[in-house]
Amino acid sequence: MTGNFAFAAISKNVTSSLHFGLVNISGNESTFNCAHKPSDKHLDAIPILYYIIFVIGFLVNTIVVTLFCCQKGPKKVSSIYIFNLAVADLLLLVSLPLWATYYSYRYEWLFGSVLCKVFGSFLTLNMFASIFFITCMSVDRYQSVIYPFLSQRRNPWQASYIVPLIWCMACLSSLPTLYFRDVRTVDYLGVNACIMAFPPEKYAQWSAGIALMRNILGFIIPLIFIATCYFGIRKHLLKANSYGKTRDQVLKMAAAVVLAFIICWLPFHVLTFLDALAWMGVINSCEVIAVIDLTLPFAILLGFTNSCINPFLYCFVGNRFQQKLRGVFRVPITWLQGKRESVSCRKSSSLREMETFVS
């Protein structure tokens, strides 16, 4: 059932609500006194970019899932994590055409209240699941490099406990979206928007709380784990002077993982944090709100590109990836051919673990 709500912070909050529920609906009381309505011309490119991300991400993650399903023999722990990461990314990506349509109609939701709630929580759940699996894989690789002999004793059944735990954590993180997301009539914009319908009398508190929760669970804590693990890997490998180019390649890959996570998600979480400060009354500048209006759609878009990048960081860089792809599809993959550095057969098991991610 839709209801009528008056907007105080205009399009900033509709934009952020599109995926993560940061809409400012406050009845007749305005948290901000910004009467202008910014141009939405910058949104014209968003649907096209969403479809591009969807096509590329769907293709590369489907390849990862196919390789895992066609793999014979027991699955490695790292392979199980990569498979679940690809599944989370796929589930996130398949909803992008729906949100692209939402952008095309300038936040007019055409698919009913049930799908608003389902796809809103679905998107949030898989966003958290993707980030949590990246974090888990960072810890797993740290153990593989620092304690290679101990990591060789890992069995797939160990992952059978961790994987459901991660999915449960993602489900719990998305419960507020499942509960509050609904279709509401936004008179200011003249649309029926799919938004987070918090209680009007506590809207500022709920909005700030959800924003800070997202910052902490979806970025700060994962970044601490990811950065700590890969800096530990770097420190360990720099002491091993006998691995030459192989070590350098692994170090570059480790740095790429950290940088990709920061580049893809930092802009969104900075804007989310600014939004929380605005709800708490720390920021009262209409200029800052206007900047959030303009940049947040692209920050969200940048976050979704992480789902396209993940297969290249965790799967496609493996030395045996081309061989496995040929084995699955039974055709020569000429576009993947390139120079491969020969690797010493005496290389440590820790470096093999870092170089071959799906085996």
C-alpha positions as CSV (number, residue, x, y, z in Angstrom):
1,M,0.0,0.0,0.0
2,T,1.5,3.3,-1.0
3,G,1.4,6.5,1.0
4,N,2.1,10.1,0.5
5,F,5.3,11.6,1.9
6,A,6.9,15.0,1.6
7,F,10.5,15.2,0.6
8,A,13.0,17.4,2.6
9,A,16.3,16.5,1.0
10,I,15.0,15.9,-2.5
11,S,16.8,13.7,-5.0
12,K,19.8,12.9,-2.8
13,N,17.7,10.6,-0.7
14,V,15.8,9.0,-3.6
15,T,19.1,8.3,-5.3
16,S,20.7,6.7,-2.3
17,S,17.4,4.8,-1.5
18,L,17.6,3.1,-5.0
19,H,19.9,0.4,-3.6
20,F,20.6,1.0,0.0
21,G,17.6,2.8,1.6
22,L,18.7,6.3,2.6
23,V,15.7,8.2,1.7
24,N,14.8,11.3,3.7
25,I,11.0,11.1,4.2
26,S,10.1,13.2,7.2
27,G,6.4,14.1,6.9
28,N,6.0,17.9,7.2
29,E,9.2,18.4,9.1
30,S,12.3,19.2,7.1
31,T,15.7,18.1,8.2
32,F,17.3,20.2,5.5
33,N,16.1,23.5,4.2
34,C,17.3,23.1,0.6
35,A,14.5,24.2,-1.7
36,H,16.3,23.7,-5.0
37,K,15.8,20.6,-7.2
38,P,19.1,19.7,-9.0
39,S,19.1,18.6,-12.6
40,D,18.9,14.9,-13.3
41,K,20.5,15.0,-16.7
42,H,23.6,13.2,-15.3
43,L,21.3,10.2,-14.7
44,D,20.9,9.6,-18.5
45,A,24.0,7.5,-18.7
46,I,23.3,5.4,-15.7
47,P,20.9,2.8,-17.3
48,I,23.3,2.2,-20.1
49,L,26.2,1.7,-17.8
50,Y,24.1,-0.7,-15.7
51,Y,23.5,-2.9,-18.7
52,I,27.2,-2.9,-19.6
53,I,28.1,-4.0,-16.1
54,F,25.4,-6.6,-16.2
55,V,26.5,-8.1,-19.5
56,I,30.2,-8.2,-18.6
57,G,29.7,-9.3,-15.0
58,F,27.2,-12.0,-15.9
59,L,29.6,-13.4,-18.5
60,V,32.7,-13.6,-16.4
61,N,31.0,-14.8,-13.3
62,T,29.1,-17.5,-15.3
63,I,32.5,-18.7,-16.5
64,V,33.7,-19.0,-12.9
65,V,30.6,-21.0,-11.9
66,T,30.8,-23.2,-14.9
67,L,34.5,-24.0,-14.2
68,F,33.6,-24.9,-10.7
69,C,30.7,-27.1,-11.6
70,C,32.6,-29.0,-14.3
71,Q,35.6,-29.5,-12.1
72,K,36.2,-33.2,-11.3
73,G,37.4,-34.5,-8.0
74,P,37.4,-32.9,-4.6
75,K,37.0,-29.1,-4.4
76,K,39.7,-27.0,-2.7
77,V,38.6,-24.6,0.0
78,S,39.7,-21.6,-2.0
79,S,37.7,-22.8,-5.0
80,I,34.6,-23.1,-2.8
81,Y,35.0,-19.5,-1.6
82,I,35.5,-18.2,-5.2
83,F,32.4,-20.1,-6.3
84,N,30.2,-18.6,-3.6
85,L,31.7,-15.1,-4.4
86,A,30.7,-15.6,-8.1
87,V,27.2,-16.7,-7.1
88,A,26.8,-13.7,-4.9
89,D,28.0,-11.4,-7.7
90,L,25.7,-13.1,-10.2
91,L,22.7,-12.7,-7.9
92,L,23.5,-9.0,-7.5
93,L,24.1,-8.5,-11.2
94,V,20.8,-10.1,-12.4
95,S,18.8,-7.4,-10.6
96,L,20.6,-4.5,-12.4
97,P,18.3,-4.4,-15.4
98,L,15.4,-3.8,-13.0
99,W,17.2,-0.9,-11.4
100,A,18.3,0.4,-14.8
101,T,14.6,0.7,-15.6
102,Y,14.0,2.4,-12.3
103,Y,16.6,5.0,-13.3
104,S,15.2,5.4,-16.8
105,Y,11.8,6.3,-15.3
106,R,13.4,8.7,-12.8
107,Y,12.6,6.6,-9.7
108,E,9.1,5.6,-10.8
109,W,8.8,2.0,-9.6
110,L,6.8,-0.1,-12.1
111,F,6.9,-3.5,-10.6
112,G,4.8,-3.5,-7.5
113,S,5.4,-3.4,-3.7
114,V,6.3,-7.1,-3.4
115,L,9.1,-6.9,-6.0
116,C,10.3,-3.6,-4.5
117,K,10.8,-5.4,-1.1
118,V,12.2,-8.6,-2.6
119,F,14.7,-7.0,-5.0
120,G,15.7,-4.3,-2.6
121,S,16.6,-6.8,0.1
122,F,18.0,-9.2,-2.5
123,L,20.4,-6.6,-3.7
124,T,21.6,-5.6,-0.3
125,L,22.0,-9.3,0.8
126,N,24.2,-10.2,-2.1
127,M,26.2,-6.9,-1.8
128,F,27.1,-7.9,1.8
129,A,27.7,-11.6,0.8
130,S,30.1,-10.5,-1.9
131,I,32.1,-8.3,0.4
132,F,32.1,-10.9,3.2
133,F,33.4,-13.6,0.8
134,I,36.2,-11.3,-0.4
135,T,37.2,-10.8,3.3
136,C,37.1,-14.5,4.0
137,M,39.3,-15.3,0.9
138,S,41.8,-12.7,2.1
139,V,42.1,-14.5,5.4
140,D,42.3,-17.9,3.7
141,R,45.1,-16.7,1.4
142,Y,47.0,-15.2,4.3
143,Q,46.9,-18.6,6.0
144,S,48.0,-20.3,2.8
145,V,51.1,-18.2,2.5
146,I,52.1,-17.8,6.1
147,Y,51.3,-21.3,7.2
148,P,51.5,-23.4,3.9
149,F,51.9,-26.8,5.5
150,L,49.0,-26.2,7.9
151,S,46.8,-24.9,5.0
152,Q,47.5,-28.1,3.1
153,R,45.5,-30.0,5.7
154,R,42.4,-28.0,5.1
155,N,39.4,-30.0,3.9
156,P,36.4,-28.9,2.0
157,W,34.2,-29.8,4.9
158,Q,35.7,-26.8,6.8
159,A,34.3,-24.5,4.2
160,S,30.9,-26.1,4.7
161,Y,30.7,-24.4,8.0
162,I,32.1,-21.0,7.0
163,V,30.0,-20.6,3.8
164,P,26.6,-20.9,5.5
165,L,27.8,-18.6,8.3
166,I,28.7,-15.9,5.7
167,W,25.4,-16.2,4.0
168,C,23.6,-16.0,7.4
169,M,25.6,-12.8,8.2
170,A,24.6,-11.3,4.9
171,C,21.0,-12.2,5.5
172,L,21.0,-10.5,8.9
173,S,22.6,-7.4,7.4
174,S,19.9,-7.1,4.9
175,L,16.9,-7.6,7.3
176,P,16.3,-3.8,7.7
177,T,15.9,-3.5,4.0
178,L,13.5,-6.5,3.9
179,Y,11.4,-5.0,6.7
180,F,11.3,-1.3,5.7
181,R,11.6,-1.3,1.9
182,D,8.3,-0.4,0.2
183,V,6.6,1.7,-2.5
184,R,5.7,5.2,-1.4
185,T,4.3,8.1,-3.4
186,V,6.8,11.0,-3.3
187,D,4.8,14.2,-4.1
188,Y,7.9,16.3,-4.5
189,L,9.1,14.2,-7.5
190,G,5.7,13.0,-8.6
191,V,6.7,9.3,-8.6
192,N,5.9,6.1,-6.7
193,A,9.4,5.3,-5.5
194,C,10.8,2.1,-4.0
195,I,12.2,3.4,-0.8
196,M,13.0,2.7,2.9
197,A,9.8,3.6,4.7
198,F,11.1,4.2,8.2
199,P,8.7,5.6,10.8
200,P,8.5,9.4,10.1
201,E,9.0,10.3,13.8
202,K,12.3,8.4,14.0
203,Y,13.4,8.7,10.4
204,A,16.6,10.6,11.0
205,Q,17.7,8.2,13.7
206,W,17.0,5.1,11.5
207,S,18.7,6.7,8.4
208,A,21.8,7.6,10.3
209,G,22.0,4.2,12.1
210,I,21.6,2.2,8.9
211,A,24.2,4.3,7.1
212,L,26.7,3.8,9.8
213,M,26.0,0.1,10.1
214,R,26.7,-0.2,6.4
215,N,29.9,1.7,6.7
216,I,31.1,-0.5,9.5
217,L,30.0,-3.9,8.3
218,G,30.3,-3.3,4.6
219,F,33.6,-1.5,4.4
220,I,35.6,-0.6,7.6
221,I,35.8,-4.1,9.1
222,P,36.3,-5.9,5.8
223,L,39.0,-3.4,4.8
224,I,40.9,-3.9,8.0
225,F,40.9,-7.7,7.4
226,I,41.8,-7.4,3.7
227,A,44.6,-4.9,4.2
228,T,46.0,-6.7,7.2
229,C,46.1,-10.0,5.4
230,Y,47.7,-8.7,2.2
231,F,50.2,-6.5,4.0
232,G,51.1,-9.6,6.0
233,I,51.5,-11.6,2.7
234,R,53.7,-8.8,1.3
235,K,55.9,-8.7,4.4
236,H,56.3,-12.5,4.3
237,L,57.1,-12.7,0.6
238,L,59.6,-9.9,0.6
239,K,61.7,-12.0,3.0
240,A,61.8,-14.8,0.4
241,N,64.4,-13.5,-2.1
242,S,64.6,-16.8,-4.0
243,Y,61.3,-16.6,-5.9
244,G,62.1,-13.8,-8.3
245,K,59.5,-12.8,-10.8
246,T,56.9,-15.2,-9.3
247,R,57.1,-13.4,-6.0
248,D,56.8,-10.0,-7.8
249,Q,53.7,-11.2,-9.6
250,V,52.1,-12.4,-6.4
251,L,52.9,-9.1,-4.7
252,K,51.3,-7.1,-7.5
253,M,48.2,-9.3,-7.4
254,A,47.9,-8.8,-3.6
255,A,48.2,-5.1,-4.1
256,A,45.6,-5.2,-6.8
257,V,43.0,-6.9,-4.6
258,V,43.3,-4.2,-1.9
259,L,43.3,-1.3,-4.4
260,A,40.3,-2.7,-6.3
261,F,38.3,-3.0,-3.1
262,I,39.2,0.5,-2.0
263,I,38.6,2.1,-5.4
264,C,35.3,0.4,-6.0
265,W,33.7,0.9,-2.5
266,L,35.4,3.9,-0.9
267,P,33.4,6.6,-2.8
268,F,30.1,5.1,-1.9
269,H,30.9,4.7,1.8
270,V,32.3,8.2,2.0
271,L,29.1,9.6,0.6
272,T,27.1,7.3,2.9
273,F,29.1,8.6,5.9
274,L,28.4,12.2,4.9
275,D,24.7,11.3,4.6
276,A,24.8,9.9,8.2
277,L,26.5,13.1,9.4
278,A,23.7,15.2,7.7
279,W,21.1,13.1,9.5
280,M,22.8,13.7,12.8
281,G,22.9,17.4,12.2
282,V,26.7,17.7,11.9
283,I,26.4,18.7,8.2
284,N,23.8,21.4,7.3
285,S,25.3,22.6,4.0
286,C,23.1,22.5,0.9
287,E,26.2,22.5,-1.2
288,V,27.4,19.2,0.4
289,I,23.9,17.7,-0.2
290,A,24.1,18.8,-3.8
291,V,27.5,17.1,-4.2
292,I,25.9,13.9,-2.8
293,D,23.0,14.3,-5.2
294,L,25.4,14.5,-8.2
295,T,28.0,11.8,-7.3
296,L,26.1,9.1,-5.4
297,P,24.6,7.4,-8.5
298,F,28.1,7.0,-9.9
299,A,29.6,5.9,-6.6
300,I,26.9,3.1,-6.5
301,L,27.8,2.2,-10.1
302,L,31.5,2.0,-9.2
303,G,30.7,-0.3,-6.3
304,F,28.8,-2.7,-8.7
305,T,31.9,-2.8,-11.0
306,N,33.6,-4.8,-8.3
307,S,31.4,-7.7,-9.3
308,C,32.9,-7.6,-12.7
309,I,36.5,-7.3,-11.5
310,N,36.4,-10.1,-8.9
311,P,36.7,-13.0,-11.4
312,F,39.9,-11.4,-12.9
313,L,41.4,-10.9,-9.4
314,Y,40.5,-14.3,-8.0
315,C,40.2,-16.7,-10.9
316,F,41.4,-15.7,-14.3
317,V,45.0,-14.9,-13.2
318,G,45.6,-18.6,-12.4
319,N,48.2,-20.3,-14.5
320,R,45.9,-23.2,-15.3
321,F,42.8,-21.1,-16.1
322,Q,43.2,-21.2,-19.9
323,Q,43.7,-25.0,-19.8
324,K,40.6,-25.5,-17.8
325,L,38.5,-23.2,-20.0
326,R,39.6,-25.2,-23.0
327,G,38.7,-28.4,-21.2
328,V,35.2,-27.2,-20.4
329,F,34.3,-25.7,-23.8
330,R,36.4,-28.0,-25.9
331,V,37.5,-25.2,-28.2
332,P,40.8,-23.2,-28.5
333,I,40.6,-19.9,-26.5
334,T,42.9,-17.8,-28.6
335,W,42.0,-14.5,-27.0
336,L,43.4,-15.8,-23.7
337,Q,46.8,-16.8,-25.2
338,G,49.8,-14.8,-24.1
339,K,53.2,-15.1,-22.7
340,R,53.4,-17.2,-19.5
341,E,56.4,-17.1,-17.2
342,S,57.8,-20.5,-16.4
343,V,57.6,-21.4,-12.8
344,S,60.1,-23.5,-10.9
345,C,58.9,-26.9,-9.8
346,R,60.6,-26.2,-6.5
347,K,58.3,-23.3,-5.8
348,S,56.7,-23.3,-2.4
349,S,53.1,-24.5,-1.9
350,S,52.2,-21.1,-0.6
351,L,53.0,-19.4,-3.9
352,R,51.1,-22.1,-5.8
353,E,48.2,-21.4,-3.6
354,M,48.3,-17.7,-4.5
355,E,48.8,-18.2,-8.2
356,T,46.2,-20.8,-8.9
357,F,42.8,-19.8,-7.5
358,V,40.5,-22.3,-9.2
359,S,42.0,-25.8,-9.4
